[in-house]
């Protein structure tokens, strides 16, 4: 355990990874729990996401890296399906 607990605190409430206060939710980038004071909202996109100030300083407010990984995964899946279809046509034809 890396944080201090108050007497009578049962530990059910998640704590902020930056300041130690009560956490509001996880960072959308690193998944660490952060409070409202230690998080910033992302700009753009369909939904608003909160990221911690550490990720904001390190990578900025963009979640583009995560979406790029999803797109790369989908392209890889389509290429694998195309190779499978080509191989099956070659073997059968």
N, CA and C atoms as an extended XYZ file, in Angstrom:
279
Properties=species:S:1:pos:R:3:atomname:S:1:resname:S:1:resid:I:1 pbc="F F F"
N         0.846       -1.164        0.000 N   UNK     1
C         0.000        0.000        0.000 CA  UNK     1
C         0.899        1.236        0.000 C   UNK     1
N         0.690        2.144       -0.927 N   UNK     2
C         1.572        3.290       -1.089 CA  UNK     2
C         0.980        4.587       -0.571 C   UNK     2
N        -0.185        4.553        0.036 N   UNK     3
C        -0.790        5.788        0.508 CA  UNK     3
C        -1.225        5.652        1.954 C   UNK     3
N        -1.344        6.765        2.642 N   UNK     4
C        -1.780        6.766        4.032 CA  UNK     4
C        -3.290        6.623        4.108 C   UNK     4
N        -3.771        5.939        5.124 N   UNK     5
C        -5.202        5.777        5.361 CA  UNK     5
C        -5.566        6.468        6.665 C   UNK     5
N        -6.722        7.098        6.708 N   UNK     6
C        -7.228        7.709        7.926 CA  UNK     6
C        -7.812        6.629        8.823 C   UNK     6
N        -7.859        6.909       10.113 N   UNK     7
C        -8.445        5.963       11.058 CA  UNK     7
C        -9.921        5.814       10.736 C   UNK     7
N       -10.369        4.562       10.625 N   UNK     8
C       -11.769        4.294       10.314 CA  UNK     8
C       -12.067        4.267        8.830 C   UNK     8
N       -11.079        4.529        7.996 N   UNK     9
C       -11.277        4.504        6.558 CA  UNK     9
C       -11.201        3.055        6.098 C   UNK     9
N       -12.299        2.572        5.488 N   UNK    10
C       -12.308        1.176        5.059 CA  UNK    10
C       -11.669        0.974        3.691 C   UNK    10
N       -11.286        2.039        2.998 N   UNK    11
C       -10.558        1.915        1.745 CA  UNK    11
C       -11.422        1.639        0.536 C   UNK    11
N       -12.734        1.778        0.641 N   UNK    12
C       -13.610        1.513       -0.502 CA  UNK    12
C       -13.549        2.615       -1.546 C   UNK    12
N       -13.223        3.814       -1.137 N   UNK    13
C       -13.222        4.947       -2.049 CA  UNK    13
C       -11.877        5.047       -2.760 C   UNK    13
N       -11.850        5.036       -4.108 N   UNK    14
C       -10.563        5.179       -4.808 CA  UNK    14
C        -9.988        6.568       -4.592 C   UNK    14
N        -8.675        6.661       -4.554 N   UNK    15
C        -7.987        7.918       -4.319 CA  UNK    15
C        -7.295        8.385       -5.592 C   UNK    15
N        -7.146        9.690       -5.700 N   UNK    16
C        -6.488       10.301       -6.850 CA  UNK    16
C        -5.006        9.929       -6.867 C   UNK    16
N        -4.494        9.550       -8.027 N   UNK    17
C        -3.087        9.167       -8.161 CA  UNK    17
C        -2.163       10.376       -8.114 C   UNK    17
N        -2.684       11.582       -8.316 N   UNK    18
C        -1.850       12.775       -8.340 CA  UNK    18
C        -1.805       13.453       -6.975 C   UNK    18
N        -2.984       13.736       -6.380 N   UNK    19
C        -3.011       14.493       -5.130 CA  UNK    19
C        -3.449       13.671       -3.920 C   UNK    19
N        -4.024       12.484       -4.118 N   UNK    20
C        -4.463       11.650       -3.001 CA  UNK    20
C        -5.875       11.916       -2.527 C   UNK    20
N        -6.570       12.861       -3.136 N   UNK    21
C        -7.951       13.149       -2.758 CA  UNK    21
C        -8.903       12.101       -3.309 C   UNK    21
N       -10.203       12.235       -3.002 N   UNK    22
C       -11.187       11.285       -3.546 CA  UNK    22
C       -11.220       11.353       -5.075 C   UNK    22
N       -11.147       10.210       -5.729 N   UNK    23
C       -11.091       10.162       -7.195 CA  UNK    23
C       -12.479       10.258       -7.796 C   UNK    23
N       -12.555       10.899       -8.950 N   UNK    24
C       -13.817       11.007       -9.683 CA  UNK    24
C       -13.964        9.892      -10.711 C   UNK    24
N       -12.849        9.376      -11.213 N   UNK    25
C       -12.886        8.317      -12.217 CA  UNK    25
C       -11.515        8.098      -12.809 C   UNK    25
N       -11.395        7.134      -13.746 N   UNK    26
C       -10.086        6.839      -14.325 CA  UNK    26
C        -9.730        7.791      -15.470 C   UNK    26
N        -8.435        7.976      -15.674 N   UNK    27
C        -7.927        8.733      -16.813 CA  UNK    27
C        -8.202        7.928      -18.077 C   UNK    27
N        -8.633        8.589      -19.141 N   UNK    28
C        -8.943        7.893      -20.393 CA  UNK    28
C        -7.692        7.378      -21.086 C   UNK    28
N        -6.527        7.887      -20.727 N   UNK    29
C        -5.298        7.478      -21.389 CA  UNK    29
C        -4.533        6.410      -20.605 C   UNK    29
N        -4.242        6.673      -19.316 N   UNK    30
C        -3.418        5.740      -18.534 CA  UNK    30
C        -4.230        4.897      -17.559 C   UNK    30
N        -5.503        5.177      -17.403 N   UNK    31
C        -6.442        4.430      -16.546 CA  UNK    31
C        -6.179        4.589      -15.050 C   UNK    31
N        -5.322        5.528      -14.621 N   UNK    32
C        -5.142        5.803      -13.192 CA  UNK    32
C        -6.311        6.647      -12.714 C   UNK    32
N        -6.721        6.450      -11.452 N   UNK    33
C        -7.815        7.227      -10.902 CA  UNK    33
C        -7.353        8.646      -10.604 C   UNK    33
N        -8.179        9.633      -10.988 N   UNK    34
C        -7.883       11.038      -10.751 CA  UNK    34
C        -9.128       11.759      -10.260 C   UNK    34
N        -8.907       12.876       -9.550 N   UNK    35
C       -10.029       13.701       -9.093 CA  UNK    35
C       -10.329       14.759      -10.151 C   UNK    35
N       -11.357       15.540       -9.932 N   UNK    36
C       -11.736       16.573      -10.887 CA  UNK    36
C       -10.717       17.688      -11.012 C   UNK    36
N        -9.987       17.973       -9.923 N   UNK    37
C        -8.982       19.036       -9.962 CA  UNK    37
C        -7.724       18.617      -10.709 C   UNK    37
N        -7.444       17.329      -10.757 N   UNK    38
C        -6.211       16.821      -11.385 CA  UNK    38
C        -6.474       16.242      -12.772 C   UNK    38
N        -7.593       16.585      -13.395 N   UNK    39
C        -7.906       16.086      -14.735 CA  UNK    39
C        -8.321       17.232      -15.633 C   UNK    39
N        -8.171       17.035      -16.927 N   UNK    40
C        -8.608       18.004      -17.938 CA  UNK    40
C        -9.461       17.264      -18.956 C   UNK    40
N       -10.348       17.982      -19.610 N   UNK    41
C       -11.212       17.388      -20.627 CA  UNK    41
C       -10.533       17.441      -21.981 C   UNK    41
N       -10.716       16.394      -22.776 N   UNK    42
C       -10.156       16.368      -24.123 CA  UNK    42
C       -10.933       17.312      -25.013 C   UNK    42
N       -10.308       17.740      -26.093 N   UNK    43
C       -10.951       18.652      -27.032 CA  UNK    43
C       -11.312       17.907      -28.297 C   UNK    43
N       -12.501       18.149      -28.816 N   UNK    44
C       -12.930       17.513      -30.054 CA  UNK    44
C       -13.496       16.136      -29.823 C   UNK    44
N       -13.927       15.507      -30.900 N   UNK    45
C       -14.505       14.175      -30.795 CA  UNK    45
C       -15.980       14.243      -30.476 C   UNK    45
N       -16.617       13.094      -30.435 N   UNK    46
C       -18.044       13.018      -30.174 CA  UNK    46
C       -18.333       13.139      -28.685 C   UNK    46
N       -17.517       12.501      -27.853 N   UNK    47
C       -17.714       12.522      -26.411 CA  UNK    47
C       -16.568       13.245      -25.731 C   UNK    47
N       -16.828       13.721      -24.523 N   UNK    48
C       -15.780       14.327      -23.725 CA  UNK    48
C       -15.141       13.257      -22.851 C   UNK    48
N       -13.826       13.270      -22.783 N   UNK    49
C       -13.075       12.331      -21.967 CA  UNK    49
C       -12.183       13.122      -21.036 C   UNK    49
N       -12.005       12.630      -19.833 N   UNK    50
C       -11.110       13.280      -18.874 CA  UNK    50
C        -9.781       12.537      -18.850 C   UNK    50
N        -8.687       13.290      -18.907 N   UNK    51
C        -7.356       12.697      -18.781 CA  UNK    51
C        -6.628       13.408      -17.648 C   UNK    51
N        -5.677       12.720      -17.026 N   UNK    52
C        -4.960       13.307      -15.899 CA  UNK    52
C        -3.965       14.360      -16.391 C   UNK    52
N        -3.536       15.206      -15.465 N   UNK    53
C        -2.614       16.281      -15.836 CA  UNK    53
C        -1.259       15.723      -16.269 C   UNK    53
N        -0.862       14.552      -15.769 N   UNK    54
C         0.400       13.933      -16.193 CA  UNK    54
C         0.348       13.572      -17.675 C   UNK    54
N        -0.746       12.938      -18.103 N   UNK    55
C        -0.892       12.575      -19.521 CA  UNK    55
C        -1.040       13.817      -20.385 C   UNK    55
N        -1.682       14.856      -19.850 N   UNK    56
C        -1.837       16.103      -20.592 CA  UNK    56
C        -0.481       16.735      -20.850 C   UNK    56
N         0.402       16.730      -19.856 N   UNK    57
C         1.748       17.283      -20.031 CA  UNK    57
C         2.595       16.424      -20.960 C   UNK    57
N         2.437       15.116      -20.868 N   UNK    58
C         3.283       14.197      -21.630 CA  UNK    58
C         2.826       14.047      -23.072 C   UNK    58
N         1.521       13.805      -23.292 N   UNK    59
C         1.033       13.505      -24.645 CA  UNK    59
C         0.059       14.533      -25.194 C   UNK    59
N        -0.390       15.453      -24.387 N   UNK    60
C        -1.402       16.392      -24.823 CA  UNK    60
C        -2.787       15.823      -24.629 C   UNK    60
N        -3.788       16.566      -25.046 N   UNK    61
C        -5.176       16.178      -24.798 CA  UNK    61
C        -5.766       15.273      -25.864 C   UNK    61
N        -4.987       14.901      -26.841 N   UNK    62
C        -5.498       14.091      -27.940 CA  UNK    62
C        -5.500       12.612      -27.578 C   UNK    62
N        -6.551       11.906      -27.979 N   UNK    63
C        -6.629       10.460      -27.824 CA  UNK    63
C        -6.400        9.779      -29.175 C   UNK    63
N        -5.739       10.480      -30.093 N   UNK    64
C        -5.517        9.993      -31.446 CA  UNK    64
C        -4.736        8.686      -31.474 C   UNK    64
N        -3.792        8.503      -30.556 N   UNK    65
C        -2.992        7.284      -30.528 CA  UNK    65
C        -3.850        6.043      -30.315 C   UNK    65
N        -4.838        6.133      -29.450 N   UNK    66
C        -5.738        5.007      -29.214 CA  UNK    66
C        -6.591        4.687      -30.429 C   UNK    66
N        -7.096        5.723      -31.081 N   UNK    67
C        -7.908        5.490      -32.280 CA  UNK    67
C        -7.047        4.959      -33.421 C   UNK    67
N        -5.804        5.383      -33.502 N   UNK    68
C        -4.900        4.853      -34.525 CA  UNK    68
C        -4.647        3.367      -34.332 C   UNK    68
N        -4.538        2.949      -33.074 N   UNK    69
C        -4.348        1.535      -32.783 CA  UNK    69
C        -5.577        0.722      -33.188 C   UNK    69
N        -6.767        1.251      -32.946 N   UNK    70
C        -7.998        0.564      -33.356 CA  UNK    70
C        -8.057        0.444      -34.879 C   UNK    70
N        -7.731        1.524      -35.579 N   UNK    71
C        -7.749        1.496      -37.047 CA  UNK    71
C        -6.715        0.510      -37.585 C   UNK    71
N        -5.531        0.473      -36.994 N   UNK    72
C        -4.499       -0.468      -37.420 CA  UNK    72
C        -4.952       -1.915      -37.196 C   UNK    72
N        -5.605       -2.165      -36.082 N   UNK    73
C        -6.114       -3.503      -35.790 CA  UNK    73
C        -7.163       -3.921      -36.821 C   UNK    73
N        -8.078       -3.005      -37.182 N   UNK    74
C        -9.106       -3.319      -38.181 CA  UNK    74
C        -8.502       -3.569      -39.559 C   UNK    74
N        -7.516       -2.775      -39.939 N   UNK    75
C        -6.863       -2.981      -41.231 CA  UNK    75
C        -6.152       -4.331      -41.247 C   UNK    75
N        -5.488       -4.678      -40.154 N   UNK    76
C        -4.831       -5.981      -40.057 CA  UNK    76
C        -5.811       -7.129      -40.177 C   UNK    76
N        -6.974       -6.987      -39.576 N   UNK    77
C        -8.009       -8.011      -39.668 CA  UNK    77
C        -8.509       -8.154      -41.106 C   UNK    77
N        -8.723       -7.045      -41.802 N   UNK    78
C        -9.179       -7.096      -43.189 CA  UNK    78
C        -8.119       -7.720      -44.100 C   UNK    78
N        -6.855       -7.413      -43.855 N   UNK    79
C        -5.777       -8.011      -44.650 CA  UNK    79
C        -5.722       -9.516      -44.415 C   UNK    79
N        -5.869       -9.947      -43.174 N   UNK    80
C        -5.858      -11.381      -42.864 CA  UNK    80
C        -7.029      -12.095      -43.537 C   UNK    80
N        -8.200      -11.470      -43.524 N   UNK    81
C        -9.359      -12.073      -44.202 CA  UNK    81
C        -9.148      -12.147      -45.711 C   UNK    81
N        -8.555      -11.115      -46.293 N   UNK    82
C        -8.287      -11.120      -47.730 CA  UNK    82
C        -7.272      -12.208      -48.087 C   UNK    82
N        -6.236      -12.366      -47.273 N   UNK    83
C        -5.262      -13.430      -47.512 CA  UNK    83
C        -5.907      -14.809      -47.390 C   UNK    83
N        -6.777      -14.983      -46.418 N   UNK    84
C        -7.467      -16.251      -46.243 CA  UNK    84
C        -8.364      -16.540      -47.454 C   UNK    84
N        -9.091      -15.534      -47.918 N   UNK    85
C        -9.967      -15.729      -49.069 CA  UNK    85
C        -9.143      -16.032      -50.322 C   UNK    85
N        -8.043      -15.316      -50.502 N   UNK    86
C        -7.191      -15.579      -51.665 CA  UNK    86
C        -6.583      -16.963      -51.639 C   UNK    86
N        -6.142      -17.409      -50.449 N   UNK    87
C        -5.562      -18.740      -50.319 CA  UNK    87
C        -6.591      -19.831      -50.552 C   UNK    87
N        -7.812      -19.625      -50.077 N   UNK    88
C        -8.853      -20.641      -50.290 CA  UNK    88
C        -9.261      -20.710      -51.754 C   UNK    88
N        -9.319      -19.569      -52.449 N   UNK    89
C        -9.633      -19.581      -53.878 CA  UNK    89
C        -8.515      -20.244      -54.679 C   UNK    89
N        -7.265      -20.005      -54.284 N   UNK    90
C        -6.131      -20.594      -54.959 CA  UNK    90
C        -6.112      -22.125      -54.774 C   UNK    90
N        -6.423      -22.574      -53.551 N   UNK    91
C        -6.435      -24.025      -53.288 CA  UNK    91
C        -7.622      -24.731      -53.971 C   UNK    91
N        -8.763      -24.079      -54.027 N   UNK    92
C        -9.937      -24.701      -54.619 CA  UNK    92
C       -10.009      -24.519      -56.140 C   UNK    92
N        -9.363      -23.528      -56.634 N   UNK    93
C        -9.550      -23.198      -58.028 CA  UNK    93
C        -8.484      -23.649      -58.912 C   UNK    93
